[in-house]
C-alpha cells in the first residue's frame, strides 16, 4: 500500500468513526464506555495521520 493510499484509508476510517460517535451521542441511552473507545480510536488515527503528514511539511 502506498503512503498516499494509506493516508486516504486512515481519513476514511476517521470519518467513519466521527459518524459513529455522532450516532452514539444521539442515542437516548449512550454507552459511555463505547463512546470513550470510539473517541480513543479516532484520536489514535488522527495522531497517525499527523505523523505521516509531518515529513511533507518539512520540505
N, C-alpha and C positions, 0 to 999 in steps of 0.2 A: 504494500500500500504506500503510495507516495505521501509526502508530507502534506501536500495540499488536500488530498482526499481524506487524510486523517483529520485535518482541521475541519473540513466540511462535515464529516461524520460526528465529530465532537460538538459542533454547533447544532446539528440536528438533534442529538441527544439532549443538549442543554435546553433547547426549545421544547422538546417533548416533556422534560422534567418540569419546566415552567408551567406548562399547561396542566400537568398532573397535580402540581402544587395548587394551582388556582382552583381546580375541581375539588380537591380535598378541603380547601378552605371554605368553599361554598357549601359543602356538605353539612347538614344540620348537626351531625354527631361527628365532628372532626376527630380523627385519630391522631392525637398529638405525637405519638411515637412514630407513626408512619410519616407524618408531616416533617418531623425532625430528620428522619432518614433521607427523605426526598431532598430536603434542603442541603443536607451534608453531601449527597451525591452531586447535586448541582454545583455546589461550591468547589468540589474536587475537579469537576470538568472545567469550571472557569479557571481554576489555578493551572490546570494542564494546558489550556488554551493560551494563557498568559506566558507560560514558559516556552511554548512552541513559537509564539509570535515575537518573543524578545530578541532573537538574533536579527530579525527583519528590521527592527528599529535602530540597530547599531550601525547600519550602513549609511 
